[in-house]
Each structure stands twice: as C-alpha cells, then as structure tokens.
Amino acid sequence: MPDPRRKATVPGGAEGTAVLPRDAAACEASRGRGTAVPAQAPPHLVLPEPAPGRMERRDRGGRPRPDSPAFALRSSTDSPVRPGLLGRSALWWARGHRNGRLARTPVTPAAATPPAEPAGRTDRACGPTAPLRPVRPRGTNWRRGDGLVPAGKGNGRMPRETVTGGKVLTGVLFTAGFLPLCLLGPPWLLYGVLQSAALLGVREFVRMAFDDRIPAEGWAGAATGALLPAVAFAAPTHLMPVVLLAPTPVLAVAVLRPRPVESAAHRITVALGTVFYVGLLFAATVLAGASDGRALLLLGAIAWLGDVGAYAAGSSLGRHKLAPAVSPNKTVEGAAGGLVGALVGATLARLIVLRDAAWADLFAVAVPCAVLSQVGDLAESLFKRSFGKKDSGTLLPGHGGILDRFDSLLLAAPGLLAYQALFGPILPT
C-alpha cells in the first residue's frame, strides 16, 4: 500500500508532511486526478514532521487519531489551514467523526452535492469520497441464502418457528372444545359452528384480497360462498344445482358495475375463489361430518396431528425445502413427518372412538387425506403470499385466522367424501 504521507511545501517555504486518509492516493488515481499535491494550495493540512521516536497513534481502521502528531484534517476549501487552528479543528473533527469513521468532506455551495448514504452501517473503502460497502452485522453470516441468516452451528437446517404461550393455549382450548362437540354435540350445533367458521372464512378471504375496500363482486362472492354450507346441511340433494348457479351472482354484479374495467377480471376471479375455495370446501366439511361428529373427529385427527408431525419433523430434521416459492419453511422431511402424524391420528381415533371401524378403511382414508391436507396448507400459504399477508386473520392468537386453522381440514373433507362414494361408508350407522 502506498505511504499516505507525501512531501509538500507550505506557502512560506517550510517543508512538512501532507497526511492523506488510508488509500486516498489510490482513490485519486482511480478517479483520474493523479497523485501530485499542489505546492501552493494543498488539499490537506500540512504539519511539521513528528518528533523523532514518537509513534503515530492510529485507530483500528489504520487512520490517524485526533491526538496523533501526524493527524491531518481535510480542508473544506482549497486554501491551507493555519497551524494555529489545529486544536479547535481536531475537536470539531472528533465530534463529527466518532469511532474513527470519516464523513463526507464539507463542500462549498458551488460544489456538487454528494449522494445520500444508504441506510444501515457502512464502511469506507478508501477515503471520504469512496463508494460505500455494507458491513456484516455481528452475529450474522452470509453463507446461506441471499439475506442475513442468524449465525448458528451451520448445519443447514430450516429455522425453527417460535412456539409462544398464546399459541399453545389457543391449541389446547380449541381441542378442548372440538372433542366434546364432535362426540356429544347434536348435528345442528355442529353445523352452527361450521357455518360460523364459513362466515368468518369468506370474510377473511375477501379482506386478504381487497384489504378494507371490498368491491361489490367481493361481497357477492362472500354471500354466495356462505350460502353453500347452509344448503349442504338443509338440502344436500340440492347442493349440486346451487353450485352450478353459484357464479351467476358474481358475474351479474360485475356486469352491472363494471368500472374500473381494467381490474374487473381480478375482482371476478377473487370472488369466484371465495365461492369455491372457501364456501364449497366448508360445504364438503358439513356433508362429511355434520351428520356424524365421529367422521369430523377423524378428519381433525388426520389433519391436525399431521400438522403437528410435520412441524416436529421439519424443525428437527428439515434440510430439503419442499416448496420454497410458496412456503420457505416447509421441508420434505416435514411432509414425511406429517404423513406419519396423520397415521398416528387415525390410529388414536380408532383405538379411542372408532372401535367399530375397520383398520383397512382407516388407513386407506388416512393416507390420501394426509396428502390433501398438506396440499391445502400449501394452497393457503400461496394465497397469503400472493396477497402479501402473513396470516389470514387475528382471531386465534398464535395461529392467525379461521382459514389458517382450517386450511388442512378443508381439503381432507372432499377426500373422505370421495372414498365413501367409491367404497361405501367407513363408519357403521
């Protein structure tokens, strides 16, 4: 590295040393300004040579400290600074440049305004006007991914999701209310709970898509989607004609109120998604479990114990990402753990409640329903990521909204209905 001290002549004939910042000569050469120092108007303070045997005091970055004999101050003008101003100038420099970091040189009104510095900690490469480079914060590393990853053992596992007390308490209370509802509750009460969940679900979906400015198409889709579970409970044989006519209210509202026309397709698509993704899947859940709460209990055991198994396996063994563009924290190992958890849930349901069901039917239902529940979880994550939301709502502390809790159950219910339509009921009446 070139010696930052260069000989110069003070106006008056005295010979001294012009001290430049670290690598300042290289910076000047890279800018095409050369390295020569003008004799009549040196750009830096010219000081007498330090006393023999007296060492320069420098900071950690190799720059002269304010109390060093070789300390120099970059002048704001092209005129040299009188040596009598050294003490006051050093105090001014020390106040404005803490920790040995050099700020931008003060410029005259005629000079160009320097560009704004980026946010966050920065470090100088080679002088006051050199470009900035980011400094790695303490406790982080850049070995994995493009962002800052907390420094750890470097084993490549996925970061663990924080389990808070509110999340555990919400899960315990939800389970304590779900079990007696499925085992002891009458069908109308079970339907009432599912219908309320459907109303909250359609509201969460349209709010995720449109925030607080819900258009008319969104309200039409929400009303139609909330109607489907009621039809499934009151008149299940008429559900298919109602489903075929479900897009009609949304399209009619869009035609009557088309403006702005540029976003009409987006509004119609979101409204139809509310009808078929939320309303129709809740109607399938009502068909599968409203008449017999034990079937709904089986679906809950498969879906939610599958979620527990996926979380446990993914947080402890997860290394290979399953769908990084949709949900970065989900892994292949977590998916395998979810399948195992679903089988454990079906086994517990058989041993505790469904003692008259065949083992073959339970396992034949558990495997496809476990796969469908994971697809439902990923689909809900895709919707949230597309809408720019973290959770669908804030109703359940630690879990999010109704759709965050029922996302895996909603796709497992059509799997149970399809199996019963092909091979007969798995629960004897």
LUMKEMI-603199 format. One line per field, with one value per residue (C-alpha): residue number from 1; residue in one letter; y, x, z. Coordinates in Angstrom, 1 decimal. Layout:
BEGIN
resi <- (NUM	...)
resn <- (a	...)
y <- (Y	...)
x <- (X	...)
z <- (Z	...)
% end
This chain:
BEGIN
resi <- (1	2	3	4	5	6	7	8	9	10	11	12	13	14	15	16	17	18	19	20	21	22	23	24	25	26	27	28	29	30	31	32	33	34	35	36	37	38	39	40	41	42	43	44	45	46	47	48	49	50	51	52	53	54	55	56	57	58	59	60	61	62	63	64	65	66	67	68	69	70	71	72	73	74	75	76	77	78	79	80	81	82	83	84	85	86	87	88	89	90	91	92	93	94	95	96	97	98	99	100	101	102	103	104	105	106	107	108	109	110	111	112	113	114	115	116	117	118	119	120	121	122	123	124	125	126	127	128	129	130	131	132	133	134	135	136	137	138	139	140	141	142	143	144	145	146	147	148	149	150	151	152	153	154	155	156	157	158	159	160	161	162	163	164	165	166	167	168	169	170	171	172	173	174	175	176	177	178	179	180	181	182	183	184	185	186	187	188	189	190	191	192	193	194	195	196	197	198	199	200	201	202	203	204	205	206	207	208	209	210	211	212	213	214	215	216	217	218	219	220	221	222	223	224	225	226	227	228	229	230	231	232	233	234	235	236	237	238	239	240	241	242	243	244	245	246	247	248	249	250	251	252	253	254	255	256	257	258	259	260	261	262	263	264	265	266	267	268	269	270	271	272	273	274	275	276	277	278	279	280	281	282	283	284	285	286	287	288	289	290	291	292	293	294	295	296	297	298	299	300	301	302	303	304	305	306	307	308	309	310	311	312	313	314	315	316	317	318	319	320	321	322	323	324	325	326	327	328	329	330	331	332	333	334	335	336	337	338	339	340	341	342	343	344	345	346	347	348	349	350	351	352	353	354	355	356	357	358	359	360	361	362	363	364	365	366	367	368	369	370	371	372	373	374	375	376	377	378	379	380	381	382	383	384	385	386	387	388	389	390	391	392	393	394	395	396	397	398	399	400	401	402	403	404	405	406	407	408	409	410	411	412	413	414	415	416	417	418	419	420	421	422	423	424	425	426	427	428	429)
resn <- (m	p	d	p	r	r	k	a	t	v	p	g	g	a	e	g	t	a	v	l	p	r	d	a	a	a	c	e	a	s	r	g	r	g	t	a	v	p	a	q	a	p	p	h	l	v	l	p	e	p	a	p	g	r	m	e	r	r	d	r	g	g	r	p	r	p	d	s	p	a	f	a	l	r	s	s	t	d	s	p	v	r	p	g	l	l	g	r	s	a	l	w	w	a	r	g	h	r	n	g	r	l	a	r	t	p	v	t	p	a	a	a	t	p	p	a	e	p	a	g	r	t	d	r	a	c	g	p	t	a	p	l	r	p	v	r	p	r	g	t	n	w	r	r	g	d	g	l	v	p	a	g	k	g	n	g	r	m	p	r	e	t	v	t	g	g	k	v	l	t	g	v	l	f	t	a	g	f	l	p	l	c	l	l	g	p	p	w	l	l	y	g	v	l	q	s	a	a	l	l	g	v	r	e	f	v	r	m	a	f	d	d	r	i	p	a	e	g	w	a	g	a	a	t	g	a	l	l	p	a	v	a	f	a	a	p	t	h	l	m	p	v	v	l	l	a	p	t	p	v	l	a	v	a	v	l	r	p	r	p	v	e	s	a	a	h	r	i	t	v	a	l	g	t	v	f	y	v	g	l	l	f	a	a	t	v	l	a	g	a	s	d	g	r	a	l	l	l	l	g	a	i	a	w	l	g	d	v	g	a	y	a	a	g	s	s	l	g	r	h	k	l	a	p	a	v	s	p	n	k	t	v	e	g	a	a	g	g	l	v	g	a	l	v	g	a	t	l	a	r	l	i	v	l	r	d	a	a	w	a	d	l	f	a	v	a	v	p	c	a	v	l	s	q	v	g	d	l	a	e	s	l	f	k	r	s	f	g	k	k	d	s	g	t	l	l	p	g	h	g	g	i	l	d	r	f	d	s	l	l	l	a	a	p	g	l	l	a	y	q	a	l	f	g	p	i	l	p	t)
y <- (0.0	3.4	5.6	8.0	10.7	12.9	15.8	19.2	22.8	25.2	28.7	30.3	27.7	25.3	21.6	19.3	16.1	16.0	13.1	11.6	9.1	5.4	4.5	8.1	8.2	5.1	6.7	9.8	7.8	5.7	9.0	10.2	13.0	11.8	11.7	15.0	17.6	21.2	23.1	26.4	25.0	21.6	20.0	18.7	20.2	20.3	19.7	19.6	16.3	14.4	14.3	11.5	8.4	9.4	6.9	7.8	6.9	5.3	3.8	0.3	1.2	2.5	6.2	8.9	9.6	13.3	13.3	11.9	14.2	13.0	13.9	15.8	17.5	17.7	21.3	22.5	24.8	24.8	27.2	25.7	25.8	27.8	25.6	27.7	26.2	22.6	22.2	23.6	21.7	18.4	18.9	19.6	16.5	14.3	15.3	14.8	11.6	9.1	5.7	6.8	6.9	9.7	11.5	13.3	16.4	19.7	21.3	24.8	25.9	25.7	22.1	19.2	17.8	14.3	11.4	10.3	7.4	4.2	3.2	1.0	0.6	1.3	1.3	3.4	1.6	4.1	7.7	10.3	10.2	6.5	4.3	2.6	-1.1	-2.9	-4.2	-7.6	-7.1	-9.0	-12.4	-13.0	-14.7	-14.8	-18.5	-19.5	-17.7	-14.1	-12.4	-12.2	-15.6	-15.8	-17.3	-20.8	-24.2	-24.1	-27.4	-26.3	-27.0	-24.8	-22.1	-23.1	-21.4	-19.8	-21.5	-19.0	-19.5	-18.0	-20.5	-23.4	-22.1	-21.5	-25.0	-26.5	-24.5	-25.3	-29.1	-29.0	-27.5	-29.6	-33.1	-32.8	-31.0	-33.9	-36.7	-35.2	-32.3	-32.6	-32.2	-28.7	-27.4	-28.9	-27.3	-24.0	-24.0	-24.9	-22.3	-19.6	-20.7	-20.4	-16.8	-15.8	-17.6	-15.8	-12.5	-13.2	-14.2	-11.1	-8.9	-10.5	-9.8	-6.4	-5.1	-2.8	-1.6	-4.7	-4.2	-5.3	-8.5	-9.4	-9.1	-11.1	-13.9	-13.9	-14.1	-16.9	-18.8	-18.5	-19.9	-23.2	-24.8	-24.0	-25.7	-28.7	-29.1	-28.3	-29.9	-31.9	-33.3	-29.7	-28.7	-29.6	-27.3	-24.5	-24.9	-24.8	-21.5	-20.0	-17.9	-16.1	-13.5	-12.6	-12.2	-10.3	-7.8	-7.4	-6.7	-4.1	-2.4	-3.0	0.1	0.2	-2.2	-2.8	-4.6	-6.4	-9.8	-9.6	-8.8	-11.6	-14.2	-13.4	-13.5	-16.9	-18.1	-17.1	-19.1	-22.3	-22.4	-21.3	-21.8	-25.1	-26.7	-25.8	-27.3	-30.5	-30.4	-30.1	-33.1	-35.2	-34.5	-32.6	-35.7	-37.8	-36.0	-39.0	-38.5	-34.9	-36.1	-38.5	-35.7	-33.4	-36.1	-36.8	-33.1	-31.5	-34.3	-34.3	-30.6	-31.4	-34.2	-32.0	-29.2	-31.6	-33.4	-30.2	-28.2	-31.0	-32.9	-30.5	-29.9	-30.1	-27.5	-28.7	-25.6	-22.6	-20.2	-20.9	-21.6	-21.4	-23.2	-26.3	-29.3	-32.7	-34.2	-32.2	-33.6	-37.2	-36.4	-35.1	-38.4	-40.2	-37.9	-38.5	-42.2	-41.8	-39.7	-42.3	-45.0	-43.0	-42.3	-46.0	-47.0	-44.4	-43.6	-45.5	-49.0	-50.4	-49.1	-51.4	-50.8	-51.1	-48.4	-46.0	-46.3	-46.2	-42.9	-41.5	-41.6	-39.6	-37.3	-36.6	-35.7	-33.5	-31.7	-30.8	-29.5	-27.4	-26.0	-25.1	-23.6	-21.3	-20.2	-19.5	-17.3	-15.4	-14.9	-13.7	-11.2	-10.1	-11.2	-13.2	-14.6	-14.7	-13.0	-12.4	-14.3	-17.1	-15.8	-17.6	-19.3	-16.5	-16.7	-19.3	-20.2	-20.7	-23.3	-25.0	-24.9	-28.6	-29.8	-28.2	-30.4	-33.5	-33.5	-34.0	-36.9	-38.6	-38.0	-39.4	-42.5	-43.1	-42.5	-45.2	-47.8	-47.1	-45.5	-46.3	-45.8	-48.1	-46.3)
x <- (0.0	1.5	2.7	-0.1	2.5	3.8	6.2	4.7	5.7	3.8	3.4	6.3	9.0	8.6	8.7	6.2	4.2	0.7	-1.1	-3.9	-6.5	-6.0	-5.8	-6.6	-3.9	-5.3	-8.8	-7.4	-5.6	-8.8	-10.7	-8.1	-6.9	-3.3	-1.4	0.5	-0.2	-0.3	2.5	0.6	-2.9	-2.5	-5.9	-4.8	-3.4	0.4	2.0	5.7	7.4	6.7	9.4	11.9	11.0	7.4	5.0	1.8	-1.4	-4.0	-7.4	-8.4	-9.0	-5.5	-6.5	-4.6	-6.3	-7.1	-4.4	-1.7	1.1	0.5	-3.2	-4.5	-7.8	-9.2	-9.9	-13.3	-11.6	-8.5	-6.7	-4.4	-5.4	-3.2	-1.4	-2.9	-6.3	-5.2	-6.6	-10.1	-10.2	-9.3	-12.1	-14.6	-13.4	-13.6	-17.2	-18.4	-16.5	-16.9	-15.2	-12.6	-15.0	-14.6	-17.7	-18.1	-15.9	-17.8	-18.3	-18.8	-22.2	-20.6	-19.5	-21.7	-24.0	-22.7	-25.1	-27.1	-25.6	-27.6	-29.4	-27.6	-24.0	-21.5	-17.7	-15.4	-13.3	-10.5	-11.4	-14.1	-15.5	-15.1	-18.2	-19.8	-19.9	-22.2	-20.8	-21.9	-23.6	-22.4	-24.0	-24.9	-23.3	-23.9	-23.2	-26.8	-29.3	-29.2	-30.2	-28.8	-29.1	-28.6	-25.3	-25.6	-24.0	-24.2	-26.0	-28.2	-31.5	-34.5	-35.0	-37.4	-40.7	-41.3	-43.9	-45.4	-47.6	-50.5	-50.2	-50.1	-53.1	-55.1	-54.5	-55.4	-58.7	-59.5	-59.0	-61.0	-63.9	-63.7	-63.6	-66.9	-68.6	-67.9	-68.7	-71.6	-72.9	-76.2	-75.9	-77.5	-74.9	-72.0	-73.5	-73.8	-70.1	-69.1	-71.4	-69.9	-66.5	-67.5	-68.8	-65.6	-63.6	-65.2	-64.7	-61.0	-60.5	-62.0	-60.2	-56.9	-57.5	-59.0	-58.0	-60.7	-62.1	-64.1	-65.9	-69.4	-68.1	-66.3	-69.5	-71.4	-68.8	-68.8	-72.6	-72.7	-69.9	-71.5	-74.8	-73.3	-72.8	-76.4	-77.6	-75.4	-76.9	-80.6	-80.9	-77.8	-79.5	-79.9	-76.3	-75.2	-77.7	-76.8	-73.1	-73.7	-75.5	-73.0	-71.1	-74.2	-74.5	-70.8	-71.0	-74.3	-72.8	-69.7	-71.7	-74.0	-71.0	-68.0	-65.9	-63.0	-63.0	-59.2	-59.5	-62.8	-61.1	-59.2	-62.3	-64.3	-61.5	-61.2	-64.9	-65.2	-62.3	-64.2	-67.2	-65.4	-62.3	-64.0	-67.7	-67.7	-65.0	-66.8	-69.9	-68.0	-66.9	-70.6	-71.5	-68.7	-69.1	-72.3	-74.5	-71.9	-69.4	-67.1	-66.2	-65.3	-63.2	-61.4	-60.7	-59.4	-57.1	-55.7	-55.2	-54.1	-52.0	-50.4	-49.6	-48.0	-45.9	-44.9	-43.8	-41.8	-40.0	-39.4	-38.0	-35.7	-34.7	-35.7	-33.0	-34.6	-37.2	-40.5	-41.9	-39.6	-41.5	-44.8	-43.6	-39.9	-40.0	-41.7	-39.4	-39.6	-38.8	-41.6	-44.0	-42.9	-43.4	-46.9	-47.8	-46.6	-48.6	-51.7	-51.4	-50.9	-54.0	-56.1	-54.7	-55.7	-59.1	-59.6	-58.5	-60.4	-63.6	-64.0	-63.7	-66.3	-64.4	-62.1	-58.4	-58.0	-60.6	-59.0	-55.5	-56.9	-58.6	-55.7	-53.0	-54.9	-56.4	-53.0	-51.6	-54.7	-54.3	-50.7	-51.9	-54.5	-51.9	-49.6	-52.6	-53.4	-49.8	-49.8	-52.9	-51.4	-48.1	-49.9	-52.0	-48.9	-50.3	-48.7	-51.9	-55.5	-56.7	-56.1	-59.0	-56.9	-53.8	-50.6	-52.4	-53.9	-57.4	-60.0	-58.5	-55.1	-56.6	-59.0	-56.8	-55.7	-59.1	-60.9	-59.2	-59.2	-63.1	-63.5	-61.1	-63.3	-66.4	-64.8	-63.7	-67.1	-68.7	-66.4	-66.1	-69.0	-69.2	-66.3	-68.4	-71.4	-74.6)
z <- (0.0	-0.8	2.0	2.8	3.8	1.0	1.0	0.3	0.8	2.9	1.4	3.2	2.4	5.4	4.4	6.0	5.5	4.0	5.6	3.5	4.6	4.1	0.3	-0.6	-3.2	-4.9	-4.9	-6.5	-9.1	-9.9	-10.4	-12.8	-10.7	-10.3	-7.0	-7.1	-4.4	-5.5	-3.8	-3.4	-2.4	-0.7	-0.2	3.3	6.4	6.2	9.6	10.7	10.8	14.1	16.7	16.3	18.2	18.7	17.1	15.3	17.1	14.8	15.2	14.3	10.7	10.3	10.2	12.3	15.6	16.5	19.2	16.8	15.7	12.1	12.3	9.3	8.6	5.1	4.5	3.2	0.8	-1.4	1.0	3.6	7.2	9.6	12.1	14.9	14.2	14.8	18.3	17.5	14.2	15.9	18.4	15.6	13.7	16.8	17.5	14.0	13.2	16.0	16.1	13.5	10.6	8.1	6.9	3.7	3.1	3.6	0.2	-0.9	-2.4	-5.8	-5.4	-6.4	-3.6	-2.6	-3.0	0.1	2.1	2.2	5.5	7.9	8.9	6.2	5.9	3.7	1.2	0.7	1.6	2.2	-1.3	-2.0	-2.6	0.4	1.1	3.6	6.8	8.1	11.5	14.4	15.0	11.3	8.3	4.6	4.0	3.3	1.0	-0.1	3.1	6.6	8.3	12.1	12.9	14.4	14.1	10.3	9.9	7.1	8.9	8.5	11.2	13.9	14.2	17.6	19.8	22.1	25.1	23.3	20.5	22.9	24.9	21.8	20.6	24.0	24.2	20.6	21.2	24.4	22.6	19.5	21.1	23.1	20.2	17.8	20.4	22.3	20.3	18.3	14.5	14.5	16.9	14.9	11.8	13.5	14.4	10.9	9.4	11.7	10.6	7.0	7.5	9.1	6.4	3.5	5.3	5.8	2.2	0.7	3.2	2.3	-1.3	-1.2	2.3	3.6	0.2	-0.7	-4.1	-4.9	-6.6	-3.3	-1.3	-3.8	-3.7	0.1	0.4	-2.2	-0.5	2.9	1.5	0.3	3.8	4.7	1.5	2.3	5.7	4.9	1.5	0.5	-2.6	-4.0	-3.5	-7.0	-8.8	-6.4	-7.0	-10.8	-10.4	-7.8	-10.4	-11.6	-8.7	-9.0	-12.8	-12.6	-10.2	-12.3	-15.4	-13.7	-12.0	-14.4	-13.6	-13.4	-16.3	-16.1	-12.8	-13.4	-14.2	-10.9	-8.9	-10.5	-10.0	-6.3	-5.8	-7.5	-5.5	-2.3	-3.5	-4.5	-2.3	1.0	0.6	-1.3	0.8	4.0	2.4	1.9	5.5	6.6	4.3	5.8	9.5	10.3	10.4	12.4	14.5	14.7	11.0	11.6	14.6	12.3	9.8	12.6	13.9	10.5	9.5	12.8	14.1	10.6	11.1	14.5	13.0	10.1	12.4	14.7	11.9	9.9	12.8	13.9	10.7	7.9	5.3	1.9	1.0	-0.2	-1.9	-1.3	-3.5	-1.6	2.0	2.6	6.0	4.8	4.0	2.5	5.9	7.4	4.8	5.7	9.4	8.5	6.9	10.0	12.2	10.2	10.6	14.3	14.4	12.6	15.0	18.1	16.7	16.0	19.5	21.4	19.5	16.2	17.6	15.2	12.1	10.0	10.2	6.4	5.8	8.3	6.8	3.3	4.2	6.3	3.5	0.8	3.3	4.8	1.3	0.6	4.0	3.1	-0.3	1.5	3.8	0.9	-1.1	1.9	2.1	-1.6	-1.3	1.6	-0.2	-3.3	-1.3	0.7	4.1	6.9	8.3	7.1	10.3	14.0	15.6	17.1	18.9	17.7	14.8	12.8	11.4	10.7	7.4	9.0	11.3	8.8	5.7	6.0	7.1	4.2	1.5	3.7	3.8	0.0	0.2	2.8	0.7	-2.4	-0.6	0.8	-2.6	-4.1	-1.4	0.9	4.4	6.8	9.9	10.5	11.2)
% end
